[in-house]
Amino acid sequence: MKEILAGIEEAIAAEREAQERYQALSEKAEDPRVKGMFEQMRLDEQEHEEVLLARYEALKKQLDAQKGP
């Protein structure tokens, strides 16, 4: 289970890096359509991050419950 949590942590970091990359590209884009495309991609990655965080927390709770007090 710890390997799975570590894998999810890596995926979360990758989603955050992608968000930063798309934000930078959006800021560089002059065409509003291109800017909007990168902004939407950033928002998609943000949503992925939120899903991963929720799943991480659920698995962590499960792991903690298995350990007991």
BATITOR-911754 format. One record per atom (N, C-alpha, C): residue number from 0; residue in three letters; atom name; x, y, z. Coordinates in Angstrom, 1 decimal. Atoms other than C-alpha are relative to their C-alpha. Layout:
BEGIN
+-----+------+------+--------+--------+--------+
!  nr ! rest ! atom !      u !      v !      w !
+-----+------+------+--------+--------+--------+
! NUM !  ALA !   CA !      X !      Y !      Z !
...
+-----+------+------+--------+--------+--------+
//
This chain:
BEGIN
+-----+------+------+--------+--------+--------+
!  nr ! rest ! atom !      u !      v !      w !
+-----+------+------+--------+--------+--------+
!   0 !  MET !    N !    0.8 !   -1.2 !    0.0 !
!   0 !  MET !   CA !    0.0 !    0.0 !    0.0 !
!   0 !  MET !    C !    0.9 !    1.3 !    0.0 !
!   1 !  LYS !    N !   -0.9 !   -1.2 !    0.0 !
!   1 !  LYS !   CA !    2.9 !    2.4 !    0.7 !
!   1 !  LYS !    C !    0.5 !    0.3 !   -1.4 !
!   2 !  GLU !    N !   -0.4 !   -0.2 !    1.4 !
!   2 !  GLU !   CA !    4.1 !    1.9 !   -2.9 !
!   2 !  GLU !    C !   -1.0 !    0.7 !   -0.8 !
!   3 !  ILE !    N !    1.1 !   -0.6 !    0.7 !
!   3 !  ILE !   CA !    0.7 !    2.8 !   -4.1 !
!   3 !  ILE !    C !   -0.1 !    1.5 !    0.4 !
!   4 !  LEU !    N !    0.1 !   -1.4 !   -0.4 !
!   4 !  LEU !   CA !    0.6 !    6.0 !   -2.0 !
!   4 !  LEU !    C !    1.1 !    0.8 !   -0.6 !
!   5 !  ALA !    N !   -1.2 !   -0.7 !    0.6 !
!   5 !  ALA !   CA !    4.1 !    6.9 !   -3.2 !
!   5 !  ALA !    C !   -0.3 !    0.3 !   -1.5 !
!   6 !  GLY !    N !    0.3 !   -0.2 !    1.4 !
!   6 !  GLY !   CA !    2.9 !    6.4 !   -6.8 !
!   6 !  GLY !    C !   -1.0 !    1.1 !   -0.2 !
!   7 !  ILE !    N !    1.0 !   -1.1 !    0.1 !
!   7 !  ILE !   CA !   -0.1 !    8.7 !   -6.2 !
!   7 !  ILE !    C !    0.7 !    1.3 !    0.3 !
!   8 !  GLU !    N !   -0.7 !   -1.2 !   -0.3 !
!   8 !  GLU !   CA !    2.2 !   11.3 !   -4.7 !
!   8 !  GLU !    C !    0.8 !    0.5 !   -1.2 !
!   9 !  GLU !    N !   -0.7 !   -0.4 !    1.2 !
!   9 !  GLU !   CA !    4.3 !   11.2 !   -7.8 !
!   9 !  GLU !    C !   -0.9 !    0.5 !   -1.1 !
!  10 !  ALA !    N !    0.9 !   -0.4 !    1.0 !
!  10 !  ALA !   CA !    1.3 !   11.5 !  -10.0 !
!  10 !  ALA !    C !   -0.5 !    1.4 !    0.3 !
!  11 !  ILE !    N !    0.4 !   -1.3 !   -0.4 !
!  11 !  ILE !   CA !    0.1 !   14.5 !   -8.0 !
!  11 !  ILE !    C !    1.1 !    1.1 !   -0.3 !
!  12 !  ALA !    N !   -1.1 !   -1.0 !    0.3 !
!  12 !  ALA !   CA !    3.5 !   16.2 !   -8.4 !
!  12 !  ALA !    C !    0.0 !    0.2 !   -1.5 !
!  13 !  ALA !    N !    0.0 !   -0.1 !    1.5 !
!  13 !  ALA !   CA !    3.3 !   15.5 !  -12.2 !
!  13 !  ALA !    C !   -1.1 !    0.9 !   -0.4 !
!  14 !  GLU !    N !    1.2 !   -0.8 !    0.3 !
!  14 !  GLU !   CA !   -0.2 !   17.1 !  -12.3 !
!  14 !  GLU !    C !    0.4 !    1.5 !    0.3 !
!  15 !  ARG !    N !   -0.4 !   -1.4 !   -0.3 !
!  15 !  ARG !   CA !    1.2 !   20.2 !  -10.6 !
!  15 !  ARG !    C !    1.0 !    0.6 !   -0.9 !
!  16 !  GLU !    N !   -1.0 !   -0.4 !    1.0 !
!  16 !  GLU !   CA !    4.1 !   20.4 !  -12.9 !
!  16 !  GLU !    C !   -0.6 !    0.4 !   -1.4 !
!  17 !  ALA !    N !    0.7 !   -0.3 !    1.2 !
!  17 !  ALA !   CA !    1.8 !   20.2 !  -15.9 !
!  17 !  ALA !    C !   -0.8 !    1.3 !    0.1 !
!  18 !  GLN !    N !    0.8 !   -1.3 !   -0.2 !
!  18 !  GLN !   CA !   -0.4 !   23.0 !  -14.5 !
!  18 !  GLN !    C !    1.0 !    1.2 !   -0.1 !
!  19 !  GLU !    N !   -1.0 !   -1.1 !    0.2 !
!  19 !  GLU !   CA !    2.7 !   25.2 !  -14.2 !
!  19 !  GLU !    C !    0.4 !    0.2 !   -1.4 !
!  20 !  ARG !    N !   -0.5 !    0.0 !    1.4 !
!  20 !  ARG !   CA !    3.8 !   24.3 !  -17.7 !
!  20 !  ARG !    C !   -1.1 !    0.7 !   -0.9 !
!  21 !  TYR !    N !    1.1 !   -0.6 !    0.8 !
!  21 !  TYR !   CA !    0.3 !   25.1 !  -19.2 !
!  21 !  TYR !    C !   -0.2 !    1.4 !    0.4 !
!  22 !  GLN !    N !    0.2 !   -1.4 !   -0.4 !
!  22 !  GLN !   CA !    0.1 !   28.3 !  -17.2 !
!  22 !  GLN !    C !    1.0 !    0.9 !   -0.7 !
!  23 !  ALA !    N !   -1.0 !   -0.8 !    0.7 !
!  23 !  ALA !   CA !    3.4 !   29.5 !  -18.6 !
!  23 !  ALA !    C !   -0.2 !    0.1 !   -1.5 !
!  24 !  LEU !    N !    0.3 !   -0.1 !    1.4 !
!  24 !  LEU !   CA !    2.4 !   28.6 !  -22.1 !
!  24 !  LEU !    C !   -1.2 !    0.9 !   -0.3 !
!  25 !  SER !    N !    1.1 !   -0.9 !    0.2 !
!  25 !  SER !   CA !   -0.9 !   30.4 !  -21.7 !
!  25 !  SER !    C !    0.4 !    1.4 !    0.1 !
!  26 !  GLU !    N !   -0.5 !   -1.4 !   -0.2 !
!  26 !  GLU !   CA !    0.9 !   33.5 !  -20.5 !
!  26 !  GLU !    C !    0.8 !    0.5 !   -1.2 !
!  27 !  LYS !    N !   -0.8 !   -0.4 !    1.2 !
!  27 !  LYS !   CA !    3.2 !   33.4 !  -23.6 !
!  27 !  LYS !    C !   -0.8 !    0.1 !   -1.2 !
!  28 !  ALA !    N !    0.8 !    0.0 !    1.2 !
!  28 !  ALA !   CA !    0.4 !   32.8 !  -26.1 !
!  28 !  ALA !    C !   -0.6 !    1.4 !   -0.3 !
!  29 !  GLU !    N !    0.6 !   -1.3 !    0.4 !
!  29 !  GLU !   CA !   -0.7 !   35.9 !  -28.0 !
!  29 !  GLU !    C !   -1.4 !   -0.2 !   -0.5 !
!  30 !  ASP !    N !    1.3 !    0.3 !    0.5 !
!  30 !  ASP !   CA !   -3.7 !   34.3 !  -29.7 !
!  30 !  ASP !    C !   -0.9 !   -0.4 !    1.1 !
!  31 !  PRO !    N !    0.9 !    0.4 !   -1.0 !
!  31 !  PRO !   CA !   -6.7 !   34.2 !  -27.4 !
!  31 !  PRO !    C !   -0.5 !   -1.4 !    0.0 !
!  32 !  ARG !    N !    0.5 !    1.4 !    0.1 !
!  32 !  ARG !   CA !   -7.8 !   30.8 !  -28.7 !
!  32 !  ARG !    C !    1.1 !   -0.9 !    0.6 !
!  33 !  VAL !    N !   -1.1 !    0.9 !   -0.5 !
!  33 !  VAL !   CA !   -4.4 !   29.3 !  -27.9 !
!  33 !  VAL !    C !    0.2 !    0.2 !    1.5 !
!  34 !  LYS !    N !   -0.1 !   -0.3 !   -1.5 !
!  34 !  LYS !   CA !   -4.3 !   31.1 !  -24.5 !
!  34 !  LYS !    C !   -1.1 !   -0.8 !    0.7 !
!  35 !  GLY !    N !    1.2 !    0.7 !   -0.6 !
!  35 !  GLY !   CA !   -7.8 !   29.6 !  -23.8 !
!  35 !  GLY !    C !    0.2 !   -1.5 !    0.0 !
!  36 !  MET !    N !   -0.2 !    1.5 !    0.1 !
!  36 !  MET !   CA !   -6.7 !   26.1 !  -24.9 !
!  36 !  MET !    C !    0.9 !   -0.4 !    1.2 !
!  37 !  PHE !    N !   -1.0 !    0.4 !   -1.0 !
!  37 !  PHE !   CA !   -3.7 !   26.1 !  -22.5 !
!  37 !  PHE !    C !   -0.7 !    0.2 !    1.4 !
!  38 !  GLU !    N !    0.7 !   -0.2 !   -1.3 !
!  38 !  GLU !   CA !   -5.9 !   27.5 !  -19.7 !
!  38 !  GLU !    C !   -0.9 !   -1.1 !    0.3 !
!  39 !  GLN !    N !    0.9 !    1.2 !   -0.2 !
!  39 !  GLN !   CA !   -8.4 !   24.7 !  -20.2 !
!  39 !  GLN !    C !    0.8 !   -1.2 !    0.3 !
!  40 !  MET !    N !   -0.8 !    1.1 !   -0.3 !
!  40 !  MET !   CA !   -5.6 !   22.2 !  -20.2 !
!  40 !  MET !    C !    0.5 !    0.1 !    1.5 !
!  41 !  ARG !    N !   -0.5 !   -0.2 !   -1.4 !
!  41 !  ARG !   CA !   -4.3 !   23.7 !  -16.9 !
!  41 !  ARG !    C !   -1.2 !   -0.4 !    1.0 !
!  42 !  LEU !    N !    1.1 !    0.3 !   -0.9 !
!  42 !  LEU !   CA !   -7.8 !   23.4 !  -15.4 !
!  42 !  LEU !    C !   -0.3 !   -1.5 !    0.0 !
!  43 !  ASP !    N !    0.1 !    1.4 !    0.1 !
!  43 !  ASP !   CA !   -8.0 !   19.8 !  -16.6 !
!  43 !  ASP !    C !    1.0 !   -0.7 !    1.0 !
!  44 !  GLU !    N !   -1.0 !    0.6 !   -0.9 !
!  44 !  GLU !   CA !   -4.8 !   19.0 !  -14.8 !
!  44 !  GLU !    C !   -0.3 !    0.3 !    1.5 !
!  45 !  GLN !    N !    0.3 !   -0.4 !   -1.4 !
!  45 !  GLN !   CA !   -6.0 !   20.8 !  -11.7 !
!  45 !  GLN !    C !   -1.1 !   -1.0 !    0.5 !
!  46 !  GLU !    N !    1.0 !    1.0 !   -0.4 !
!  46 !  GLU !   CA !   -9.1 !   18.5 !  -11.7 !
!  46 !  GLU !    C !    0.6 !   -1.3 !    0.3 !
!  47 !  HIS !    N !   -0.7 !    1.3 !   -0.2 !
!  47 !  HIS !   CA !   -6.9 !   15.5 !  -12.1 !
!  47 !  HIS !    C !    0.7 !   -0.1 !    1.4 !
!  48 !  GLU !    N !   -0.7 !   -0.1 !   -1.3 !
!  48 !  GLU !   CA !   -4.9 !   16.7 !   -9.1 !
!  48 !  GLU !    C !   -1.0 !   -0.2 !    1.2 !
!  49 !  GLU !    N !    1.0 !    0.1 !   -1.0 !
!  49 !  GLU !   CA !   -8.0 !   17.0 !   -7.0 !
!  49 !  GLU !    C !   -0.5 !   -1.4 !    0.2 !
!  50 !  VAL !    N !    0.5 !    1.4 !    0.0 !
!  50 !  VAL !   CA !   -9.2 !   13.5 !   -7.9 !
!  50 !  VAL !    C !    1.1 !   -0.8 !    0.7 !
!  51 !  LEU !    N !   -1.1 !    0.7 !   -0.6 !
!  51 !  LEU !   CA !   -5.8 !   12.1 !   -7.0 !
!  51 !  LEU !    C !    0.2 !    0.3 !    1.5 !
!  52 !  LEU !    N !   -0.1 !   -0.3 !   -1.4 !
!  52 !  LEU !   CA !   -5.7 !   13.9 !   -3.7 !
!  52 !  LEU !    C !   -1.1 !   -0.7 !    0.8 !
!  53 !  ALA !    N !    1.1 !    0.6 !   -0.7 !
!  53 !  ALA !   CA !   -9.1 !   12.6 !   -2.7 !
!  53 !  ALA !    C !    0.3 !   -1.5 !    0.1 !
!  54 !  ARG !    N !   -0.2 !    1.4 !   -0.1 !
!  54 !  ARG !   CA !   -8.1 !    9.1 !   -3.6 !
!  54 !  ARG !    C !    1.2 !   -0.4 !    0.9 !
!  55 !  TYR !    N !   -1.1 !    0.2 !   -0.9 !
!  55 !  TYR !   CA !   -4.8 !    9.4 !   -1.8 !
!  55 !  TYR !    C !   -0.4 !    0.1 !    1.5 !
!  56 !  GLU !    N !    0.4 !   -0.1 !   -1.4 !
!  56 !  GLU !   CA !   -6.5 !   10.6 !    1.4 !
!  56 !  GLU !    C !   -0.9 !   -1.2 !    0.4 !
!  57 !  ALA !    N !    0.8 !    1.2 !   -0.3 !
!  57 !  ALA !   CA !   -9.0 !    7.7 !    1.2 !
!  57 !  ALA !    C !    0.8 !   -1.2 !    0.2 !
!  58 !  LEU !    N !   -0.9 !    1.2 !   -0.2 !
!  58 !  LEU !   CA !   -6.3 !    5.1 !    0.8 !
!  58 !  LEU !    C !    0.8 !    0.2 !    1.2 !
!  59 !  LYS !    N !   -0.7 !   -0.2 !   -1.2 !
!  59 !  LYS !   CA !   -4.3 !    6.7 !    3.5 !
!  59 !  LYS !    C !   -0.8 !   -0.3 !    1.3 !
!  60 !  LYS !    N !    0.8 !    0.3 !   -1.1 !
!  60 !  LYS !   CA !   -7.2 !    6.5 !    5.9 !
!  60 !  LYS !    C !   -0.2 !   -1.5 !    0.2 !
!  61 !  GLN !    N !    0.1 !    1.4 !   -0.1 !
!  61 !  GLN !   CA !   -7.7 !    2.9 !    5.0 !
!  61 !  GLN !    C !    1.2 !   -0.6 !    0.6 !
!  62 !  LEU !    N !   -1.2 !    0.5 !   -0.5 !
!  62 !  LEU !   CA !   -4.1 !    2.2 !    5.7 !
!  62 !  LEU !    C !    0.2 !    0.2 !    1.5 !
!  63 !  ASP !    N !    0.0 !   -0.3 !   -1.4 !
!  63 !  ASP !   CA !   -4.2 !    4.0 !    9.0 !
!  63 !  ASP !    C !   -0.9 !   -0.8 !    0.8 !
!  64 !  ALA !    N !    1.0 !    0.8 !   -0.7 !
!  64 !  ALA !   CA !   -7.3 !    2.1 !   10.0 !
!  64 !  ALA !    C !    0.5 !   -1.4 !    0.2 !
!  65 !  GLN !    N !   -0.5 !    1.4 !   -0.1 !
!  65 !  GLN !   CA !   -5.6 !   -1.2 !    9.3 !
!  65 !  GLN !    C !    1.1 !   -0.1 !    1.0 !
!  66 !  LYS !    N !   -1.1 !    0.0 !   -1.0 !
!  66 !  LYS !   CA !   -2.7 !   -0.2 !   11.6 !
!  66 !  LYS !    C !   -0.6 !   -0.1 !    1.4 !
!  67 !  GLY !    N !    0.6 !    0.0 !   -1.3 !
!  67 !  GLY !   CA !   -5.1 !    0.4 !   14.4 !
!  67 !  GLY !    C !    0.6 !    1.1 !    0.9 !
!  68 !  PRO !    N !   -0.5 !   -1.0 !   -1.0 !
!  68 !  PRO !   CA !   -4.5 !    2.6 !   17.5 !
!  68 !  PRO !    C !    1.4 !   -0.2 !    0.5 !
+-----+------+------+--------+--------+--------+
//
